[in-house]
Amino acid sequence: MQFSVEQLNFFQDSFNIDYKYANQQINYLKAIIESDDEIEYFKIFYWLPARERDVHNKTFELIHTISNYRIHKIIERDMSYTDFFKLYNKNRLEGLSKLFLEPISEPLLKLLDEKLDSESIYVLFKLHKLQPSRKFFQLINQYGTLQEKYERDFKLYNKNKLLKQEELSLYDKKYNEVVYSLENDVNEEDFEIFISNNNLPHNNLKMKKTYIERMIRNTSEAQKLKRYYKDECQICGKCLQTPNGSIAEAHHIQPYNRFHKGDDVKGNMIVLCPNCHTQFDHLYYAINPDSLLVHCYNSEDRYHLAPIRLKQGHRFNKKYLQYAWKLFENKF
């Protein structure tokens, strides 16, 4: 994908001024990212958090972020051999670039031809699936034939693949996502601190408790998701404006509390206006886990059977949808 001048400047300015390989890293990004929506997603959920982390070597952190995002995307997309081979037959460079999510040059293509000889491109595809973190050159520049390498290292690389997925999962938990635990839950001390910091009176606490709990649960991950959707509701599409700016709320599909024990992850969140959020809380709305269509308690509602608004990179985890769907069905 071609970046605009503004987008190029944004990424280039993030690197240390004396880092001479910034353009090379940006070329990798161009091969990974496929749309303007995805650029926004990458910036909000990966790049900006990496820039803000308190680490000694900021440039290394950014390079690590690009690498992790590439591996995430390869694993989640899980391109089939049929899809790859169609692209490869049409344009070899483009097909390989889409599979490996990196720029592929003509000299590398010649090196591949020397390696393939009598071998099938399918062997390279299988080897890539075992080692999604490996770059194209790393895979083809090995001793022996690709088939020999595949057979010799099948068990080793299969283990490494699992380890890499575990490593990425730990990366998410460390920097982005929170699995439910009593330690992470809102408690009475959190309420007292919030009330004190915001100069709220203690009377009518019961009436304010739901609102305050929502504000406390406005986590970093929720804020990033709202920013990505520009505070537009994923049900009605409205962006509620106030003199202080727009308002939106992140709803946990499987509620993030000690009773329901949902997790504070993107796959369990939906961005809503306050009205739609209240209706979700009261199980007026639910999302069908299979069709991803909105279902309403009142089947005459204008949003009944409407498709949910989903932007690139944001997917619901089916287990959270199934949990909420069961609660919704029990209402009838």
Secondary structure, DSSP 8 states (H G I E B T S, - for coil): ----HHHHHHHHTTS-TT-TTHHHHHHHHHHH--SHHHHHHHIIIIIHHHHHS--S-HHHHHHHHHHHHHHHHHHHH---HHHHHHHHHH-HHHHHHHHHTS---HHHHHHHHHHHTTS-HHHHHHHHHH-TTS-HHHHHSSSS-HHHHHHHHHHHHHHHHHHHHHHHHHHHHHHT-B---GGGS--HHHHHHHHHHTT--STTHHHHHHHHHHHHT--HHHHHHHHHTTT--TTT---EEETTEEE-EEEESS--STTT---BSGGGEEEE-HHHHHHHHTTSEEE-TTT-BEEESSTTSTTTT-B----TT----HHHHHHHHHHHHTT-
